[in-house]
Amino acid sequence: MNVKLWAGRFEQETAKEAEIFTASIPFDKRLYREDIAGSIAHAKMLARQGIIAQEEAEAIIRELEAIRQEIERGEFEWRLEHEDVHMNIEAALIERLGQVGAKLHTGRSRNDQIALDMRLYVKRTTGEVVSAIVELQRALLALAEAHPDAVMPGYTHLQRAQPVLFAHHML
């Protein structure tokens, strides 16, 4: 019997080549930080609302942190049959905690997870891009300050036009 979430009506197993070609793991495993952060927040909310016991939330959070550390050390086994980052982490959690781990999925869909993960990922990586731009600005300023009187040709329509200062061009 096929246990894939999306393959319920198919009679045959998906070809291994098709699974490899369509796998999202190589791309979306970079969302593990955000997925785990969202799951920790969700576990806390479930406990606060009395949906799961506080002890269950603490066990879930503890195992999510352990999974995060395993991923960061390169020890986590990403499994193609779990399709994506969410299912890999959830399967590992259930493997470790049984039904307690399965309770984490209560009250949210995979689409909820994807939307949250992408928003958190964009927020984090936007900060990284802004930092890189600031570093570039500093490097260009340092280059301009190092060569304040250097002259270079200015261009218009891909042709040399008038002389300009290299420092001005860098700014």
N, CA, C and O of each residue as an XYZ file, in Angstrom:
684
protein
N       0.840     -1.192      0.000
C       0.000      0.000      0.000
C       0.877      1.244      0.000
O       1.894      1.306      0.691
N       0.472      2.220     -0.776
C       1.223      3.463     -0.873
C       0.833      4.379      0.283
O      -0.355      4.619      0.498
N       1.804      4.893      1.027
C       1.514      5.728      2.190
C       1.820      7.200      1.940
O       1.792      7.996      2.879
N       2.107      7.577      0.713
C       2.386      8.975      0.412
C       1.108      9.793      0.583
O       0.013      9.314      0.291
N       1.254     11.009      1.051
C       0.101     11.865      1.301
C      -0.702     12.146      0.042
O      -1.928     12.238      0.095
N      -0.028     12.282     -1.082
C      -0.682     12.721     -2.309
C      -0.928     11.602     -3.301
O      -1.368     11.879     -4.417
N      -0.671     10.372     -2.957
C      -0.730      9.275     -3.929
C      -1.847      8.284     -3.635
O      -1.763      7.136     -4.071
N      -2.865      8.673     -2.930
C      -3.904      7.762     -2.499
C      -4.648      7.043     -3.606
O      -5.032      5.890     -3.412
N      -4.870      7.654     -4.749
C      -5.676      7.017     -5.794
C      -4.859      6.234     -6.812
O      -5.428      5.580     -7.685
N      -3.539      6.289     -6.714
C      -2.693      5.595     -7.680
C      -2.506      4.141     -7.275
O      -2.342      3.822     -6.098
N      -2.533      3.272     -8.274
C      -2.395      1.842     -8.016
C      -0.943      1.397     -7.985
O      -0.608      0.440     -7.288
N      -0.075      2.073     -8.727
C       1.329      1.689     -8.795
C       2.188      2.693     -8.041
O       1.825      3.858     -7.878
N       3.329      2.209     -7.590
C       4.303      3.075     -6.931
C       4.892      4.051     -7.952
O       4.990      3.735     -9.138
N       5.270      5.202     -7.497
C       5.943      6.174     -8.350
C       7.331      5.651     -8.695
O       8.027      5.095     -7.845
N       7.722      5.834     -9.943
C       9.059      5.403    -10.371
C      10.111      6.144     -9.554
O       9.974      7.340     -9.295
N      11.158      5.433     -9.151
C      12.221      6.024     -8.336
C      12.831      7.238     -9.035
O      13.142      8.237     -8.386
N      13.002      7.155    -10.355
C      13.570      8.279    -11.114
C      12.681      9.519    -11.005
O      13.182     10.638    -10.892
N      11.363      9.317    -11.039
C      10.432     10.440    -10.903
C      10.516     11.037     -9.503
O      10.463     12.257     -9.347
N      10.647     10.195     -8.490
C      10.782     10.693     -7.118
C      12.039     11.534     -6.961
O      12.013     12.595     -6.337
N      13.138     11.055     -7.530
C      14.402     11.801     -7.444
C      14.282     13.126     -8.182
O      14.722     14.159     -7.678
N      13.688     13.104     -9.377
C      13.561     14.307    -10.196
C      12.680     15.360     -9.535
O      12.966     16.554     -9.622
N      11.611     14.924     -8.874
C      10.660     15.871     -8.290
C      10.912     16.175     -6.814
O      10.182     16.962     -6.211
N      11.922     15.570     -6.238
C      12.190     15.765     -4.803
C      12.489     17.228     -4.490
O      13.251     17.883     -5.200
N      11.887     17.722     -3.432
C      12.149     19.106     -3.021
C      13.200     19.198     -1.921
O      13.663     20.292     -1.600
N      13.577     18.075     -1.346
C      14.542     18.067     -0.235
C      15.826     18.828     -0.552
O      16.279     19.607      0.287
N      16.437     18.638     -1.730
C      17.685     19.377     -1.985
C      17.510     20.892     -1.895
O      18.468     21.613     -1.613
N      16.294     21.375     -2.132
C      16.039     22.809     -2.106
C      15.481     23.278     -0.768
O      15.963     24.257     -0.199
N      14.469     22.582     -0.271
C      13.778     23.128      0.901
C      14.358     22.715      2.242
O      13.873     23.161      3.281
N      15.393     21.865      2.246
C      15.995     21.538      3.547
C      16.670     22.758      4.162
O      16.940     22.779      5.363
N      16.945     23.777      3.342
C      17.509     25.022      3.883
C      16.514     25.751      4.788
O      16.885     26.698      5.481
N      15.262     25.316      4.786
C      14.234     25.929      5.632
C      14.147     25.283      7.016
O      13.226     25.583      7.776
N      15.085     24.408      7.347
C      14.966     23.660      8.610
C      14.901     24.576      9.825
O      14.136     24.304     10.751
N      15.686     25.660      9.847
C      15.673     26.561     11.019
C      14.276     27.138     11.229
O      13.739     27.151     12.336
N      13.715     27.612     10.125
C      12.402     28.237     10.188
C      11.321     27.208     10.514
O      10.402     27.494     11.281
N      11.429     26.016      9.935
C      10.444     24.974     10.197
C      10.458     24.579     11.672
O       9.404     24.411     12.286
N      11.637     24.434     12.226
C      11.756     24.055     13.640
C      11.296     25.200     14.543
O      10.619     24.961     15.543
N      11.653     26.433     14.205
C      11.197     27.580     15.010
C       9.673     27.659     15.009
O       9.061     27.892     16.052
N       9.064     27.467     13.847
C       7.603     27.479     13.761
C       6.977     26.343     14.547
O       5.935     26.520     15.178
N       7.609     25.173     14.511
C       7.089     24.023     15.253
C       7.205     24.227     16.757
O       6.320     23.818     17.509
N       8.276     24.851     17.195
C       8.432     25.148     18.627
C       7.346     26.123     19.076
O       6.725     25.926     20.121
N       7.119     27.164     18.294
C       6.065     28.129     18.632
C       4.700     27.442     18.646
O       3.869     27.720     19.511
N       4.473     26.553     17.695
C       3.194     25.844     17.622
C       3.008     24.925     18.832
O       1.915     24.855     19.394
N       4.059     24.228     19.230
C       3.978     23.353     20.411
C       3.655     24.169     21.661
O       2.854     23.744     22.493
N       4.276     25.335     21.791
C       3.993     26.198     22.951
C       2.537     26.646     22.946
O       1.885     26.663     23.989
N       2.028     27.007     21.769
C       0.639     27.432     21.663
C      -0.310     26.286     22.014
O      -1.289     26.485     22.733
N      -0.018     25.084     21.504
C      -0.875     23.930     21.807
C      -0.940     23.678     23.313
O      -2.006     23.361     23.840
N       0.177     23.815     24.000
C       0.196     23.625     25.456
C      -0.548     24.758     26.156
O      -1.320     24.516     27.084
N      -0.320     25.982     25.717
C      -0.972     27.138     26.336
C      -2.500     27.054     26.206
O      -3.233     27.497     27.091
N      -2.962     26.484     25.100
C      -4.401     26.354     24.875
C      -4.982     25.087     25.504
O      -6.186     24.847     25.421
N      -4.129     24.280     26.131
C      -4.595     23.061     26.774
C      -4.884     21.923     25.803
O      -5.560     20.959     26.161
N      -4.382     22.025     24.588
C      -4.606     20.984     23.577
C      -3.662     19.811     23.803
O      -4.031     18.656     23.594
N      -2.440     20.117     24.232
C      -1.501     19.073     24.652
C      -0.997     19.446     26.044
O      -1.068     20.605     26.453
N      -0.497     18.464     26.751
C       0.036     18.706     28.098
C       1.356     19.471     28.007
O       2.083     19.357     27.021
N       1.652     20.237     29.026
C       2.905     20.998     29.076
C       4.111     20.066     28.940
O       5.087     20.400     28.267
N       4.038     18.903     29.579
C       5.148     17.937     29.503
C       5.347     17.452     28.067
O       6.477     17.236     27.627
N       4.235     17.283     27.340
C       4.334     16.863     25.939
C       4.986     17.959     25.100
O       5.830     17.677     24.250
N       4.595     19.195     25.340
C       5.200     20.316     24.613
C       6.694     20.387     24.891
O       7.491     20.602     23.978
N       7.068     20.208     26.140
C       8.490     20.251     26.497
C       9.273     19.131     25.819
O      10.397     19.344     25.366
N       8.680     17.938     25.747
C       9.344     16.815     25.070
C       9.490     17.101     23.576
O      10.534     16.826     22.984
N       8.442     17.651     22.975
C       8.489     17.998     21.548
C       9.577     19.032     21.298
O      10.374     18.884     20.371
N       9.616     20.066     22.111
C      10.611     21.132     21.945
C      12.023     20.584     22.128
O      12.929     20.918     21.365
N      12.201     19.759     23.122
C      13.523     19.163     23.372
C      13.991     18.360     22.147
O      15.144     18.480     21.731
N      13.110     17.555     21.579
C      13.483     16.742     20.417
C      13.675     17.598     19.169
O      14.547     17.307     18.349
N      12.875     18.645     19.016
C      13.077     19.546     17.873
C      14.448     20.210     17.950
O      15.127     20.356     16.933
N      14.851     20.607     19.142
C      16.189     21.196     19.320
C      17.274     20.173     19.006
O      18.294     20.512     18.406
N      17.059     18.927     19.408
C      18.035     17.868     19.111
C      18.130     17.636     17.606
O      19.223     17.447     17.071
N      16.990     17.652     16.927
C      16.979     17.485     15.466
C      17.717     18.641     14.808
O      18.510     18.430     13.890
N      17.461     19.873     15.274
C      18.154     21.047     14.728
C      19.662     20.888     14.861
O      20.404     21.158     13.917
N      20.112     20.453     16.022
C      21.550     20.269     16.239
C      22.119     19.182     15.332
O      23.227     19.323     14.812
N      21.373     18.109     15.143
C      21.828     17.042     14.241
C      21.961     17.559     12.813
O      22.925     17.236     12.118
N      20.997     18.358     12.380
C      21.058     18.927     11.029
C      22.291     19.809     10.903
O      23.020     19.718      9.916
N      22.530     20.658     11.890
C      23.669     21.580     11.838
C      25.007     20.856     11.888
O      25.997     21.351     11.349
N      25.049     19.703     12.520
C      26.284     18.902     12.552
C      26.414     18.006     11.325
O      27.430     17.331     11.154
N      25.394     17.994     10.473
C      25.415     17.145      9.287
C      25.116     15.691      9.579
O      25.451     14.818      8.778
N      24.490     15.413     10.713
C      24.207     14.036     11.127
C      22.770     13.600     10.850
O      22.444     12.421     10.993
N      21.922     14.525     10.461
C      20.515     14.196     10.232
C      20.374     13.487      8.891
O      20.969     13.903      7.897
N      19.589     12.417      8.866
C      19.377     11.670      7.628
C      18.124     12.194      6.923
O      17.000     11.941      7.358
N      18.338     12.933      5.823
C      17.229     13.413      5.007
C      16.761     12.245      4.150
O      17.552     11.658      3.412
N      15.487     11.909      4.244
C      14.963     10.744      3.526
C      14.006     11.186      2.423
O      13.020     11.880      2.672
N      14.319     10.774      1.217
C      13.554     11.140      0.035
C      12.084     10.748      0.156
O      11.207     11.469     -0.319
N      11.815      9.620      0.784
C      10.425      9.163      0.880
C       9.562     10.079      1.748
O       8.335      9.996      1.700
N      10.184     10.943      2.531
C       9.411     11.895      3.340
C       9.150     13.201      2.600
O       8.519     14.109      3.141
N       9.627     13.296      1.382
C       9.279     14.335      0.416
C       9.826     15.729      0.688
O      10.420     16.326     -0.209
N       9.650     16.271      1.889
C      10.056     17.660      2.104
C      10.605     17.859      3.517
O      10.648     16.930      4.324
N      11.020     19.088      3.790
C      11.624     19.403      5.083
C      10.642     19.151      6.225
O      11.028     18.641      7.277
N       9.375     19.507      6.020
C       8.375     19.373      7.079
C       8.166     17.912      7.467
O       8.157     17.557      8.645
N       7.999     17.078      6.446
C       7.728     15.664      6.716
C       8.958     14.950      7.264
O       8.826     14.034      8.075
N      10.156     15.355      6.834
C      11.374     14.747      7.379
C      11.491     15.031      8.870
O      11.778     14.132      9.661
N      11.268     16.280      9.247
C      11.375     16.653     10.659
C      10.251     16.010     11.465
O      10.483     15.504     12.563
N       9.033     16.029     10.922
C       7.908     15.421     11.630
C       8.108     13.914     11.804
O       7.819     13.369     12.870
N       8.598     13.241     10.765
C       8.832     11.793     10.856
C       9.890     11.483     11.911
O       9.748     10.524     12.671
N      10.946     12.287     11.961
C      11.988     12.082     12.972
C      11.418     12.292     14.374
O      11.748     11.557     15.304
N      10.568     13.295     14.514
C       9.943     13.581     15.808
C       9.047     12.419     16.247
O       9.085     12.006     17.405
N       8.251     11.902     15.327
C       7.359     10.783     15.646
C       8.162      9.522     15.945
O       7.801      8.741     16.826
N       9.255      9.329     15.205
C      10.139      8.187     15.465
C      10.659      8.207     16.902
O      10.811      7.162     17.534
N      10.925      9.398     17.401
C      11.514      9.552     18.736
C      10.479      9.601     19.847
O      10.721      9.109     20.949
N       9.312     10.200     19.556
C       8.326     10.430     20.616
C       7.018      9.676     20.423
O       6.139      9.744     21.283
N       6.873      8.965     19.321
C       5.625      8.248     19.073
C       4.456      9.202     18.911
O       4.578     10.234     18.251
N       3.314      8.856     19.517
C       2.098      9.657     19.366
C       2.245     11.077     19.912
O       1.570     11.993     19.441
N       3.104     11.264     20.883
C       3.339     12.627     21.396
C       3.883     13.501     20.267
O       3.456     14.645     20.109
N       4.807     12.979     19.495
C       5.354     13.721     18.361
C       4.313     14.005     17.300
O       4.340     15.062     16.670
N       3.393     13.071     17.092
C       2.337     13.243     16.088
C       1.372     14.360     16.464
O       0.723     14.932     15.589
N       1.268     14.678     17.744
C       0.348     15.728     18.191
C       0.762     17.113     17.705
O      -0.061     18.028     17.679
N       2.005     17.277     17.328
C       2.475     18.590     16.873
C       1.705     19.067     15.647
O       1.548     20.272     15.449
N       1.228     18.148     14.830
C       0.537     18.526     13.591
C      -0.885     19.029     13.853
O      -1.540     19.536     12.942
N      -1.362     18.892     15.085
C      -2.719     19.308     15.436
C      -2.922     20.794     15.151
O      -2.142     21.634     15.598
N      -3.969     21.103     14.409
C      -4.353     22.493     14.217
C      -3.563     23.265     13.179
O      -3.648     24.493     13.144
N      -2.806     22.598     12.341
C      -2.114     23.304     11.260
C      -1.921     22.370     10.073
O      -1.831     21.151     10.216
N      -1.863     22.977      8.915
C      -1.674     22.207      7.690
C      -0.241     22.367      7.196
O       0.505     23.217      7.681
N       0.126     21.544      6.235
C       1.450     21.690      5.626
C       1.543     23.040      4.922
O       2.609     23.655      4.884
N       0.423     23.499      4.365
C       0.436     24.815      3.720
C       0.710     25.917      4.734
O       1.398     26.889      4.423
N       0.173     25.773      5.951
C       0.489     26.732      7.019
C       1.993     26.739      7.281
O       2.608     27.796      7.417
N       2.572     25.543      7.347
C       4.012     25.434      7.610
C       4.828     26.082      6.493
O       5.781     26.815      6.758
N       4.453     25.813      5.257
C       5.186     26.367      4.115
C       5.125     27.888      4.137
O       6.143     28.559      3.967
N       3.918     28.434      4.349
C       3.764     29.891      4.368
C       4.621     30.512      5.473
O       5.299     31.513      5.243
N       4.592     29.926      6.661
C       5.394     30.440      7.777
C       6.885     30.319      7.478
O       7.641     31.277      7.640
N       7.298     29.134      7.042
C       8.722     28.905      6.778
C       9.258     29.898      5.754
O      10.341     30.457      5.931
N       8.499     30.116      4.687
C       8.971     31.032      3.643
C       9.065     32.464      4.169
O      10.023     33.173      3.863
N       8.091     32.888      4.948
C       8.146     34.250      5.506
C       9.354     34.415      6.430
O      10.075     35.410      6.346
N       9.568     33.446      7.300
C      10.709     33.527      8.217
C      12.033     33.446      7.460
O      12.990     34.136      7.808
N      12.091     32.607      6.427
C      13.312     32.469      5.619
C      13.634     33.783      4.909
O      14.782     34.229      4.909
N      12.621     34.399      4.307
C      12.836     35.672      3.612
C      13.278     36.741      4.604
O      14.152     37.551      4.297
N      12.684     36.746      5.780
C      13.072     37.724      6.804
C      14.541     37.547      7.190
O      15.288     38.522      7.281
N      14.948     36.294      7.415
C      16.340     36.027      7.811
C      17.312     36.337      6.679
O      18.326     37.003      6.892
N      17.009     35.861      5.489
C      17.964     36.034      4.391
C      17.996     37.465      3.882
O      19.016     37.900      3.347
N      16.907     38.208      4.036
C      16.926     39.624      3.665
C      17.944     40.357      4.528
O      18.678     41.210      4.030
N      17.993     40.038      5.792
C      19.001     40.633      6.675
C      20.407     40.305      6.222
O      21.295     41.155      6.283
N      20.620     39.072      5.765
C      21.941     38.675      5.270
C      22.303     39.448      4.006
O      23.449     39.867      3.843
N      21.330     39.639      3.108
C      21.578     40.385      1.870
C      21.879     41.847      2.190
O      22.797     42.431      1.615
N      21.120     42.435      3.094
C      21.361     43.830      3.478
C      22.763     43.974      4.071
O      23.461     44.942      3.772
N      23.174     43.037      4.896
C      24.528     43.076      5.469
C      25.590     42.999      4.381
O      26.600     43.699      4.448
N      25.369     42.155      3.384
C      26.323     42.041      2.276
C      26.381     43.335      1.471
O      27.456     43.739      1.028
N      25.243     43.983      1.278
C      25.213     45.256      0.548
C      25.970     46.324      1.326
O      26.716     47.104      0.735
N      25.790     46.371      2.630
C      26.515     47.342      3.462
C      28.020     47.098      3.365
O      28.795     48.051      3.280
N      28.441     45.834      3.376
C      29.870     45.516      3.212
C      30.384     45.994      1.863
O      31.481     46.545      1.776
N      29.603     45.787      0.816
C      29.990     46.252     -0.520
C      30.110     47.770     -0.541
O      31.066     48.305     -1.103
N      29.161     48.467      0.060
C      29.222     49.928      0.116
C      30.495     50.398      0.817
O      31.153     51.333      0.361
N      30.831     49.757      1.907
C      32.052     50.127      2.636
C      33.297     49.884      1.784
O      34.221     50.698      1.783
N      33.321     48.771      1.064
C      34.470     48.455      0.205
C      34.597     49.471     -0.924
O      35.705     49.904     -1.243
N      33.479     49.857     -1.530
C      33.517     50.848     -2.611
C      33.959     52.210     -2.085
O      34.719     52.915     -2.750
N      33.494     52.580     -0.911
C      33.908     53.840     -0.298
C      35.403     53.828     -0.006
O      36.092     54.813     -0.271
N      35.909     52.729      0.534
C      37.345     52.614      0.818
C      38.155     52.711     -0.465
O      39.213     53.340     -0.484
N      37.673     52.100     -1.530
C      38.353     52.161     -2.825
C      38.357     53.594     -3.358
O      39.367     54.065     -3.880
N      37.230     54.276     -3.224
C      37.140     55.674     -3.673
C      38.083     56.562     -2.865
O      38.745     57.436     -3.424
N      38.144     56.343     -1.553
C      39.029     57.147     -0.703
C      40.499     56.861     -0.981
O      41.343     57.738     -0.804
N      40.811     55.651     -1.412
C      42.203     55.285     -1.706
C      42.690     55.892     -3.023
O      43.896     56.029     -3.227
N      41.776     56.254     -3.912
C      42.146     56.788     -5.235
C      41.339     58.049     -5.547
O      40.570     58.063     -6.508
N      41.504     59.115     -4.744
C      40.647     60.295     -4.917
C      40.912     61.083     -6.207
O      40.018     61.776     -6.694
N      42.114     60.990     -6.761
C      42.449     61.805     -7.933
C      42.602     60.994     -9.214
O      42.966     61.550    -10.250
N      42.335     59.712     -9.167
C      42.490     58.875    -10.364
C      41.409     59.230    -11.380
O      40.231     59.345    -11.044
N      41.837     59.400    -12.628
C      40.921     59.762    -13.712
C      40.678     58.524    -14.573
O      41.574     57.712    -14.801
N      39.458     58.411    -15.032
C      39.106     57.299    -15.919
C      38.116     57.798    -16.959
O      37.487     58.838    -16.763
N      37.968     57.072    -18.062
C      36.999     57.526    -19.061
C      35.570     57.258    -18.595
O      35.266     56.191    -18.064
N      34.715     58.231    -18.802
C      33.290     58.039    -18.573
C      32.661     57.577    -19.880
O      33.172     57.896    -20.954
N      31.592     56.854    -19.810
C      30.971     56.299    -21.007
C      29.529     56.757    -21.141
O      28.838     56.991    -20.150
N      29.093     56.879    -22.379
C      27.691     57.064    -22.697
C      27.415     56.294    -23.977
O      28.208     56.347    -24.917
N      26.333     55.600    -24.021
C      25.970     54.775    -25.180
C      27.111     53.850    -25.588
O      27.366     53.656    -26.776
N      27.791     53.285    -24.603
C      28.900     52.347    -24.797
C      30.110     52.976    -25.479
O      30.971     52.257    -25.988
N      30.190     54.302    -25.497
C      31.346     54.984    -26.085
C      31.949     55.916    -25.051
O      31.254     56.464    -24.196
N      33.270     56.083    -25.154
C      33.934     57.012    -24.238
C      33.363     58.407    -24.451
O      33.143     58.852    -25.578
N      33.129     59.080    -23.327
C      32.522     60.401    -23.414
C      33.446     61.452    -22.824
O      34.096     62.192    -23.564
N      33.513     61.527    -21.512
C      34.343     62.543    -20.867
C      35.096     61.919    -19.712
O      34.686     60.881    -19.194
N      36.185     62.533    -19.304
C      36.923     61.999    -18.161
C      36.124     62.203    -16.866
O      35.477     63.232    -16.671
N      36.189     61.198    -15.994
C      35.537     61.284    -14.687
C      36.519     60.786    -13.640
O      37.474     60.073    -13.948
N      36.267     61.172    -12.408
C      37.098     60.672    -11.322
C      36.644     59.252    -10.950
O      35.453     58.974    -10.814
N      37.629     58.374    -10.792
C      37.349     56.997    -10.390
C      36.571     56.981     -9.067
O      35.641     56.192     -8.900
N      36.957     57.855     -8.131
C      36.285     57.922     -6.830
C      34.800     58.232     -7.005
O      33.951     57.638     -6.339
N      34.493     59.169     -7.909
C      33.090     59.515     -8.162
C      32.351     58.311     -8.762
O      31.204     58.035     -8.411
N      33.017     57.612     -9.657
C      32.420     56.442    -10.294
C      32.107     55.350     -9.255
O      31.097     54.657     -9.374
N      32.962     55.200     -8.250
C      32.735     54.194     -7.216
C      31.566     54.551     -6.307
O      30.933     53.668     -5.727
N      31.282     55.833     -6.184
C      30.200     56.259     -5.301
C      28.898     56.283     -6.055
O      27.860     56.617     -5.484
